Amino acid sequence: MKKIVLLSALLAISSALTAQEVQGPDGALKVNVELKDGSPVYSVHYNNKIFLEPSPLGLKTSIGDFSARLKQLGHQVRTIDETYTMPHAKVSRVHYQANELVCNYLNEKGDTLQVIFRVSNNDIAQAYRISSPKHTHCIIEKETTGFDFPSYTTTFITPQAPAGDGWMGTKPSYEEEYTLDEAIGTPSRYKLGYTFPALFHVGNDGWVLISETGVSSHYAGTKLSEGTQDGLYTIAFPEKAENGGVGDATIAASIPSLTSWKTITVGETLKPIVETTSAYDNVRPFYEPTQVYQPGRSTWSWILWQDASCNYKDQQTFIDLAAAMGYEYILIDALWDKQIGYENMPSLIAYAQSKGVDVLLWYNSNGSCNDAPQGPKHRLDSAPARQKEMAWMKALGVKGIKVDFFGGDKQATMKLYEDILTDANQYGIAVVFHGCTLPRGWERMYPNHMSSEAALVSENLVFGQYHADKEAQRSTLYPFIRNAVSAMDFGGVFFNKHFSKDGVSGTLRKTTDAFQIATSVLYQSGIQHFGITPNNLTEQPEFILDFMKKVPTVWDETRFIDGYPGKYCVIARRYGNQWYIAATNATEQSIKLNLSLPWLMNQQVSIIHDNEARTASLSQGAINKKGILTIEIQPMGGAMIYTK
């Protein structure tokens, strides 16, 4: 018996020596790291409730295995306290406070793995660093990092699409539907795992958002594997067939080298999810901006007038629309190289400039990885061609580009993104990506990155009634998932009753006008491409036009107010001293909400809301002395509340 007691005591001491804990500054969020049978594992608690059960850590590389048969070398801790600014994001100034734990492990070949955790009050950032006395590079073949959720967890996650699938073989492009409270471990639609970000509802205890940041040409964009029935998801690398098979699916890394950061945001409510800055806290700008990149609003003909509108006359019409609305930009979309012609662009751009409107141009990202026919092509996929094209743009005064059709997350593709951004900065050109990956910290890493698509956005409303029917539902998903970690170029705000040029044919809009107004604030993007058309200038009431003329696209502060993914959403954003509170309802019933806005108590507000005709009305109201405002929202309706 004494031997058994002694052995148990020794095991407890051994476990204590290899186990470490790091907490957020307020002590609520805790990460425990230990070496279990030679393999590192971690777990996550928030307010003493389990959010992630013991989950694997480690890397497998060409120079050795850093996931098993490891020995602990020790650990270091430090405090992080930094302030930084974001000129075109959901928040303008961030004060990041976190505690860092670095655990050092030795593998069988004498090389070292550092497991890094940084823990703030609601966010965890985790990364690895390899060091070796004899190697200067390696191939990272696999991350064994996992996320093991309690069995009662449900999911709001979106599947990875097969490589080469979709229109002209352009997928994967992060344009799949989200699960809605689906049981943990349910197989995905394509059996290829799930793309970031991924939202998990941990029963009555709270929420977890998992994502990735800090991905550059030095890494690949990773994803989540299929989940097990027990709730374990692990990190998976890109599929070999992505990008037409061009490039490796593994990662070439120098030594020492830092991996990407995996981020875990935890909260009892959705407030920490909506307000997280985890995508930006642990990355740094890769270069200085060559100029101030201006956020703003843009018209674009393509979304409702489609391909045929990319002609000289129609673009003049939308330039005039931008000027009438006081918008900063017009986006001239695909096929301008053929339907307008390079030879006519100088005069068209000069016309826009004479109206006080700057020009954004669409480009196909490449000519070798898919069959997308739209041009211009072969202009951005090599440095000589890219720099020549950008010099031409700069000479004409083009201010930005929308680059489309990437279709992959390999390291080679990340290098293409980085090369486009870096060269564009040298010519003072802002960048928006479409048909693309999730931007992973890019608004801070690359100062001229304004936004990316990476979602089922407004073009799908035009393409099929199924998507038009889902418009309201998706408005209650993106603020909690996709738009929580990066700017999202949705391209919304439509007042035509049908998603078409004539407004009477094509797919039918099911949402109200007040809903459309709300999405101008609900979705955040440094450059917002709005779906308004010239007829809206005479068909919409003056108060709607006035609001759309003044609505900002970047914010000083963002706050979660209320909501549940797939049902309804209320988000508040501040620009300067003015507050905007956007609300949408995805259900088939009217809902009455008592909005808690204590910082606005006793203040007068303007409210754009639904009326019986499902058009919009304007009324004045006041937040009561308890800081409560009661509103009612129609099915698939919305509201916009704003201070004066």
C-alpha positions in Angstrom: 0.0 0.0 0.0 2.8 2.4 0.9 4.4 1.7 -2.5 1.2 2.5 -4.3 0.8 5.8 -2.3 4.4 6.7 -3.1 4.0 5.9 -6.8 0.8 8.0 -6.9 2.6 10.9 -5.2 5.5 10.7 -7.6 3.2 10.7 -10.6 1.4 13.7 -9.2 4.7 15.5 -8.8 5.8 14.6 -12.3 2.5 15.8 -13.7 2.9 19.1 -11.8 6.4 19.6 -13.1 5.2 19.2 -16.8 1.9 21.1 -16.5 1.7 24.8 -16.8 -1.2 27.3 -16.7 -1.6 30.7 -18.2 -4.5 33.0 -17.5 -5.9 36.1 -19.1 -5.4 39.4 -17.2 -8.8 39.1 -15.4 -8.3 35.4 -14.5 -11.5 34.1 -16.2 -9.9 32.5 -19.2 -7.3 29.7 -18.5 -5.2 27.5 -20.6 -3.5 24.4 -19.1 -0.6 22.8 -21.0 1.0 19.5 -20.1 3.1 16.7 -21.5 1.1 13.5 -21.5 3.0 10.4 -22.4 5.5 12.5 -24.4 2.8 14.4 -26.3 1.9 18.0 -25.5 -1.8 18.7 -24.9 -3.8 21.7 -23.7 -7.3 22.5 -22.3 -9.3 25.7 -22.0 -11.5 26.8 -19.2 -13.6 30.0 -18.8 -15.1 30.9 -15.4 -14.2 27.4 -14.3 -16.2 25.7 -17.1 -14.6 23.4 -19.7 -14.7 24.8 -23.2 -11.9 22.6 -24.8 -11.1 19.3 -23.3 -7.5 18.0 -23.5 -6.5 18.6 -27.1 -3.3 17.7 -29.0 -0.5 20.0 -30.0 2.6 19.6 -32.2 4.1 19.4 -35.7 5.4 16.7 -37.9 8.2 17.8 -40.2 10.8 16.5 -42.6 13.5 16.8 -39.9 11.5 15.0 -37.1 8.4 14.5 -35.2 7.5 17.3 -32.7 4.2 15.8 -31.6 5.3 12.7 -29.7 8.2 11.3 -27.5 9.1 14.8 -26.4 10.9 15.9 -23.3 10.1 19.1 -21.5 12.9 21.7 -21.2 11.2 24.4 -19.3 9.0 27.4 -19.9 8.9 31.1 -19.9 6.2 33.6 -19.1 5.8 37.3 -19.9 3.2 40.1 -19.9 2.2 41.8 -23.2 0.7 45.3 -23.1 0.5 47.0 -26.5 -1.6 49.7 -28.2 -2.0 49.9 -32.0 -4.3 51.6 -34.5 -6.4 50.2 -37.4 -7.3 52.8 -40.0 -9.9 50.8 -41.9 -11.4 48.2 -39.7 -14.3 47.6 -37.2 -12.2 49.4 -34.5 -9.7 52.2 -34.8 -7.6 51.8 -31.6 -6.8 48.5 -29.8 -5.3 48.1 -26.4 -4.0 44.5 -26.3 -3.2 43.0 -22.9 -2.2 39.3 -22.6 -0.1 36.9 -20.7 2.3 34.7 -22.7 3.4 31.1 -21.9 6.2 29.5 -24.0 6.7 25.8 -23.3 10.0 24.3 -24.7 10.2 20.6 -25.8 13.1 18.5 -27.1 12.4 15.8 -29.7 14.3 12.6 -30.2 16.7 14.2 -32.7 17.8 17.0 -30.4 15.7 19.8 -32.0 13.4 22.1 -30.1 9.7 22.9 -30.4 8.3 26.0 -28.7 4.6 26.0 -28.0 3.4 29.6 -27.6 0.2 30.6 -26.0 -1.0 34.3 -25.5 -4.1 34.7 -23.4 -6.1 37.9 -23.1 -9.4 38.2 -21.3 -11.4 36.4 -24.1 -8.8 35.5 -26.7 -6.2 32.8 -27.1 -3.5 32.9 -29.7 -1.4 29.8 -30.3 1.7 29.2 -32.5 4.9 27.1 -32.8 8.5 27.9 -33.3 11.1 25.2 -34.3 14.8 25.6 -33.6 17.7 23.3 -34.5 21.4 23.3 -34.0 22.0 21.5 -37.4 19.1 22.5 -39.7 18.2 25.8 -41.4 15.0 24.7 -43.1 12.4 22.0 -43.1 9.1 20.9 -44.6 6.1 21.1 -42.2 4.1 18.1 -43.2 1.3 18.3 -40.6 0.0 20.2 -37.7 -1.4 18.0 -35.0 -3.1 20.9 -33.2 -6.6 19.9 -32.2 -9.8 21.4 -30.6 -11.7 18.8 -28.5 -15.2 20.1 -27.7 -17.6 18.8 -25.1 -20.1 16.3 -26.6 -23.0 18.8 -26.1 -21.5 21.4 -28.4 -23.2 22.4 -31.6 -21.7 24.0 -34.7 -22.0 27.0 -37.0 -19.3 26.0 -39.5 -18.9 25.9 -43.3 -17.4 23.1 -45.3 -14.3 23.1 -47.5 -15.3 22.8 -51.2 -13.6 20.3 -53.5 -10.7 21.7 -55.5 -11.6 22.6 -59.0 -15.3 22.5 -58.2 -17.8 25.2 -58.9 -18.0 27.7 -61.8 -15.1 27.2 -64.2 -13.2 25.3 -61.6 -12.6 28.3 -59.3 -13.2 26.7 -55.9 -12.4 26.5 -53.1 -13.3 30.1 -52.5 -15.0 30.1 -49.1 -18.5 30.4 -50.6 -20.4 27.5 -48.9 -23.3 27.5 -46.4 -23.0 27.3 -42.6 -24.4 24.6 -40.5 -27.0 25.8 -38.0 -26.7 24.3 -34.5 -25.6 21.0 -36.0 -24.4 18.3 -33.7 -20.7 18.1 -33.1 -18.9 15.6 -35.4 -21.5 15.5 -38.1 -19.8 14.8 -41.4 -19.4 17.8 -43.7 -21.1 18.0 -47.1 -17.9 17.2 -49.0 -16.0 15.2 -46.4 -13.0 17.6 -46.7 -13.3 19.5 -43.4 -14.2 23.0 -42.6 -12.8 26.5 -43.4 -12.1 29.2 -40.9 -13.6 30.9 -39.0 -15.6 28.3 -37.2 -18.2 29.1 -34.5 -19.1 26.5 -31.8 -22.0 26.8 -29.2 -20.8 25.0 -26.1 -24.3 24.3 -24.7 -25.4 26.7 -22.0 -21.8 27.6 -21.1 -21.1 29.9 -24.0 -19.4 30.2 -27.4 -16.0 29.5 -29.1 -14.8 31.1 -32.4 -11.7 29.4 -33.9 -9.8 31.1 -36.7 -6.3 31.6 -38.0 -4.1 34.7 -38.5 -0.6 35.7 -39.5 -0.6 33.8 -42.7 1.8 35.2 -45.3 4.1 33.7 -48.0 5.8 31.8 -45.2 2.8 29.6 -44.5 -0.3 28.0 -46.0 -3.9 28.7 -45.1 -5.1 25.8 -42.9 -8.6 24.5 -42.1 -10.3 22.2 -39.7 -10.5 18.5 -40.4 -13.7 16.5 -40.2 -14.8 16.2 -36.6 -14.9 13.0 -34.7 -18.1 11.8 -32.9 -16.3 12.8 -29.7 -15.9 16.4 -30.8 -12.3 16.5 -31.9 -11.3 18.7 -34.9 -7.7 19.0 -35.9 -5.7 21.3 -38.2 -5.5 20.2 -41.9 -3.4 21.5 -44.7 -4.7 22.4 -48.2 -5.7 19.7 -50.7 -3.1 18.7 -53.3 -5.5 19.5 -56.2 -6.1 23.1 -55.1 -5.0 25.8 -57.6 -5.1 23.4 -60.4 -2.5 21.2 -58.7 0.1 24.0 -58.8 2.3 24.2 -55.7 2.9 21.9 -52.7 0.2 21.2 -50.0 2.9 21.2 -47.3 4.9 24.1 -46.0 8.5 25.1 -46.7 9.8 26.8 -43.6 13.1 28.3 -42.5 14.5 27.6 -39.1 13.9 29.2 -36.7 10.4 29.9 -38.1 7.1 30.9 -36.6 3.9 29.2 -37.8 0.6 31.0 -38.2 -1.4 31.8 -35.2 -4.5 29.8 -34.4 -7.0 31.9 -32.4 -9.6 30.8 -30.0 -12.2 33.4 -28.8 -14.3 32.4 -25.8 -17.3 34.0 -24.1 -20.4 33.2 -22.2 -22.2 35.4 -24.7 -21.5 36.4 -28.3 -20.1 39.8 -27.2 -16.4 38.7 -27.2 -17.0 37.0 -30.6 -18.3 40.1 -32.3 -15.8 42.4 -30.7 -12.7 40.3 -31.0 -9.5 41.8 -32.4 -7.7 38.4 -32.3 -6.9 38.5 -36.0 -4.8 41.6 -35.5 -3.3 41.5 -32.0 -0.3 39.3 -32.7 0.6 40.3 -36.3 2.6 43.3 -37.5 2.6 45.4 -40.6 5.0 43.9 -43.3 5.6 47.3 -44.9 4.8 51.0 -44.5 2.0 52.3 -46.7 3.2 54.5 -49.5 0.2 56.7 -49.1 -3.0 57.0 -47.0 -5.4 54.4 -48.4 -8.9 55.9 -48.3 -11.9 53.8 -47.2 -15.1 54.7 -48.8 -18.3 53.8 -50.7 -18.5 52.6 -54.3 -21.1 52.2 -57.0 -20.8 49.2 -59.4 -23.0 48.4 -62.3 -22.1 44.7 -62.6 -24.1 43.4 -59.6 -27.5 44.2 -61.1 -26.8 45.2 -64.7 -24.3 42.4 -65.1 -21.7 41.7 -67.8 -23.2 43.8 -70.6 -23.0 46.9 -68.5 -19.2 47.0 -68.5 -19.3 49.4 -71.4 -18.3 53.1 -71.6 -21.8 54.6 -71.5 -23.1 52.6 -68.5 -19.9 53.2 -66.6 -20.4 56.9 -67.1 -24.0 56.5 -65.7 -22.6 54.8 -62.5 -19.9 57.5 -62.2 -22.7 60.0 -62.2 -24.5 58.0 -59.6 -21.4 57.9 -57.4 -21.1 61.6 -57.8 -24.7 62.2 -56.9 -24.3 60.1 -53.7 -21.0 61.7 -52.8 -19.3 58.3 -53.0 -15.5 58.0 -53.2 -15.4 55.3 -55.9 -16.8 53.5 -58.8 -15.8 49.8 -59.4 -15.5 49.0 -63.1 -15.9 45.2 -63.1 -14.9 42.3 -65.3 -14.6 42.5 -69.1 -13.7 46.2 -69.2 -10.5 45.3 -71.2 -12.7 44.1 -74.1 -15.9 46.0 -73.8 -14.4 49.3 -73.0 -10.8 48.8 -74.1 -7.5 49.9 -72.7 -7.4 52.7 -75.3 -10.6 54.2 -73.9 -9.8 53.9 -70.2 -7.8 57.2 -69.9 -10.8 59.3 -71.0 -13.3 57.3 -68.8 -11.0 57.6 -65.8 -10.6 61.3 -66.5 -14.4 61.7 -66.6 -14.7 60.0 -63.2 -12.0 62.3 -61.8 -13.8 65.4 -63.1 -16.8 64.3 -61.1 -14.8 63.8 -57.9 -14.9 60.0 -58.2 -11.9 57.6 -58.1 -11.8 54.4 -60.1 -11.3 50.8 -59.0 -10.6 48.2 -61.6 -11.4 44.4 -61.7 -8.7 41.8 -62.6 -8.5 38.1 -62.9 -5.8 36.9 -60.5 -4.2 34.4 -62.8 -4.4 32.5 -66.1 -3.2 29.1 -65.1 -5.2 27.7 -62.2 -8.8 27.8 -63.4 -10.9 28.3 -66.5 -12.5 31.6 -65.6 -12.6 33.5 -69.0 -13.1 37.1 -67.8 -10.4 39.6 -68.3 -8.1 41.3 -67.9 -6.0 38.0 -67.5 -2.3 37.4 -67.3 -1.7 40.8 -65.9 -1.2 40.1 -62.2 0.3 36.5 -62.0 3.9 37.5 -62.6 6.0 40.3 -61.3 7.0 41.9 -64.6 3.5 41.9 -66.0 2.0 43.0 -62.6 4.4 45.9 -62.2 3.9 47.1 -65.8 0.1 47.0 -65.3 0.3 48.8 -62.0 2.6 51.5 -63.5 -0.1 52.1 -66.1 -2.8 52.3 -63.4 -0.8 54.7 -61.3 -0.2 57.0 -64.3 -4.0 57.2 -64.9 -4.8 57.7 -61.3 -6.5 54.3 -60.6 -6.8 54.0 -56.8 -7.6 50.4 -56.3 -8.1 46.9 -57.8 -10.6 44.1 -57.2 -8.7 40.8 -57.9 -10.8 37.6 -58.4 -10.6 33.8 -58.8 -7.8 32.4 -56.6 -9.1 29.0 -55.5 -6.7 27.6 -53.0 -4.8 28.0 -49.7 -1.4 26.6 -50.6 1.7 28.4 -49.6 2.3 29.3 -53.3 -1.1 31.0 -53.4 -0.4 32.9 -50.2 2.7 34.2 -52.0 0.6 35.4 -54.9 -1.7 37.3 -52.5 1.3 38.8 -50.8 3.1 39.7 -54.1 -0.1 41.5 -55.4 -0.5 43.4 -52.2 3.2 44.3 -51.9 3.5 45.5 -55.5 0.2 47.4 -55.3 1.5 49.3 -52.3 4.5 50.5 -54.3 2.1 52.0 -56.8 -0.3 53.4 -54.2 -3.1 51.0 -55.1 -5.6 49.6 -52.6 -6.7 45.9 -53.0 -9.9 44.0 -52.5 -9.9 40.2 -53.1 -12.8 38.1 -54.4 -13.1 34.4 -55.1 -10.5 34.1 -52.4 -9.4 32.8 -49.1 -10.2 34.2 -45.7 -7.8 37.2 -45.0 -5.9 36.2 -42.0 -4.8 39.4 -40.2 -4.2 41.1 -43.6 -5.7 44.5 -42.7 -2.8 45.0 -40.3 -0.1 43.0 -42.1 -0.7 44.7 -45.5 -1.9 48.3 -45.0 -3.4 48.5 -48.5 -5.7 45.5 -48.0 -9.2 46.9 -47.8 -11.4 43.9 -47.8 -12.1 40.4 -49.2 -15.1 38.3 -50.2 -14.7 34.8 -48.7 -18.4 34.3 -48.2 -21.7 33.7 -50.1 -22.2 37.3 -51.0 -24.6 39.4 -53.0 -23.9 38.1 -56.4 -25.7 34.9 -55.3 -28.9 36.9 -54.7 -28.9 37.5 -58.5 -27.9 34.0 -59.5 -30.7 32.0 -57.8 -33.9 32.4 -55.8 -32.6 29.9 -53.2 -29.9 32.4 -52.2 -32.3 35.4 -52.3 -34.6 33.4 -49.9 -31.6 33.0 -47.5 -30.5 36.7 -47.5 -31.9 37.5 -44.1 -30.6 34.3 -42.5 -27.1 35.0 -43.7 -27.2 38.5 -42.3 -27.5 36.9 -38.8 -24.5 34.6 -39.4 -21.8 36.7 -40.9 -21.4 39.3 -38.1 -20.9 36.4 -35.6 -18.5 34.4 -37.8 -17.0 35.6 -41.1 -17.1 39.4 -40.4 -15.9 39.0 -36.8 -12.3 38.3 -37.9 -11.9 40.4 -41.0 -13.5 42.9 -43.4 -16.1 41.3 -45.7 -17.0 42.7 -49.1 -20.6 41.6 -49.3 -21.7 44.2 -51.9 -25.2 44.8 -50.6 -27.9 47.4 -50.1 -30.6 46.9 -52.8 -33.8 48.8 -53.2 -35.0 47.2 -56.5 -37.8 44.7 -55.8 -36.1 42.2 -58.0 -32.3 41.6 -58.3 -32.1 42.9 -61.9 -31.6 45.9 -64.0 -35.3 46.5 -64.7 -36.4 45.6 -61.1 -39.3 43.5 -62.3 -37.6 40.3 -63.7 -35.1 38.0 -62.1 -34.9 36.8 -58.5 -37.3 38.3 -56.0 -36.0 40.2 -52.9 -37.7 38.9 -49.8 -36.2 41.4 -47.4 -37.5 44.9 -46.4 -36.0 48.2 -47.4 -35.1 48.8 -43.7 -33.3 45.5 -43.7 -31.2 46.7 -46.7 -30.3 49.9 -44.9 -29.3 47.9 -41.8 -26.8 45.8 -43.8 -24.8 49.0 -44.7 -23.7 49.0 -41.1 -24.1 45.3 -40.1 -21.4 44.3 -42.6 -18.0 46.0 -42.3 -15.7 46.5 -45.2 -13.1 49.2 -45.8 -14.5 49.8 -49.2 -18.3 49.1 -49.5 -19.6 48.3 -52.9 -23.3 49.2 -52.6 -26.0 47.7 -54.9 -27.9 51.0 -55.5 -28.9 51.9 -59.1 -29.7 55.2 -60.8 -33.5 54.7 -60.5 -33.2 54.6 -56.7 -32.3 58.3 -56.8 -35.9 59.1 -57.8 -37.7 56.1 -56.3 -36.5 56.2 -52.7 -37.5 58.8 -50.0 -35.0 61.5 -49.2 -34.3 60.2 -45.7 -33.0 56.9 -47.2 -30.8 58.7 -49.7 -29.5 61.1 -47.0 -28.5 58.1 -44.8 -26.8 56.3 -47.6 -24.9 59.4 -48.6 -23.4 59.7 -45.1 -23.0 56.1 -43.8 -19.3 55.4 -42.9 -17.4 52.2 -43.9 -14.9 52.1 -41.0 -15.5 52.4 -37.3 -13.9 53.6 -34.1 -15.8 51.0 -32.0 -18.0 47.9 -32.5 -20.3 46.4 -29.9 -22.5 43.3 -29.7 -26.0 44.2 -28.6 -28.2 41.1 -29.1 -28.8 38.2 -31.4 -28.5 34.5 -32.2 -26.9 33.0 -35.3 -29.5 32.3 -37.9 -32.3 34.1 -36.1 -31.6 37.8 -35.5 -28.7 40.2 -35.0 -28.1 43.6 -33.5 -24.7 45.3 -33.7 -23.7 48.8 -32.7 -20.9 50.7 -34.3 -19.4 54.2 -33.6 -17.8 56.6 -36.0 -16.5 59.7 -34.1 -19.3 60.7 -31.7 -22.1 59.2 -33.8 -23.6 55.7 -33.1 -25.2 53.4 -35.6 -27.2 50.4 -34.4 -28.2 47.9 -37.1 -30.7 45.1 -36.6 -32.0 42.3 -38.8 -34.6 39.6 -38.3 -34.2 36.2 -40.2 -37.3 34.6 -38.8 -40.8 34.3 -40.2 -42.3 36.2 -37.4 -42.1 39.8 -36.2 -39.9 40.1 -33.2 -39.9 42.7 -30.4 -36.5 43.5 -28.9 -35.7 45.5 -25.8 -32.2 46.8 -26.7 -29.9 47.6 -23.9 -28.0 50.8 -24.8 -27.0 52.2 -21.4 -24.3 54.6 -22.8 -27.1 56.3 -24.8 -29.7 56.7 -22.0 -31.9 59.7 -22.4 -30.5 60.5 -25.9 -32.7 61.2 -28.9 -32.2 58.9 -31.9 -33.5 58.5 -35.5 -35.0 55.1 -36.4 -35.4 53.8 -39.9 -37.8 50.9 -39.6 -40.2 48.6 -41.4 -43.8 49.7 -42.3 -46.8 47.7 -43.4 -45.8 48.0 -47.0 -42.4 46.6 -46.2 -40.8 49.8 -47.3 -39.0 52.0 -44.8 -40.2 54.8 -42.5 -38.3 57.3 -40.4 -39.3 58.2 -36.9 -37.7 59.9 -33.9 -37.3 58.3 -30.5 -35.4 58.3 -27.3 -33.5 55.8 -25.2 -35.2 55.7 -21.8 -33.6 56.5 -18.5 -32.8 52.8 -18.0 -30.9 52.8 -21.4 -33.6 50.6 -23.1 -35.0 51.1 -26.6 -37.9 48.8 -27.7 -38.2 48.1 -31.4 -40.2 45.7 -33.5 -38.8 44.1 -36.6 -40.9 42.4 -39.3 -40.1 39.0 -40.8 -36.9 39.3 -42.9 -37.0 43.0 -41.8 -34.6 45.3 -40.2 -34.0 48.6 -38.4 -31.3 51.3 -38.3 -31.0 53.4 -35.2 -28.6 56.3 -35.2 -27.7 59.3 -33.1 -27.6 62.9 -34.3 
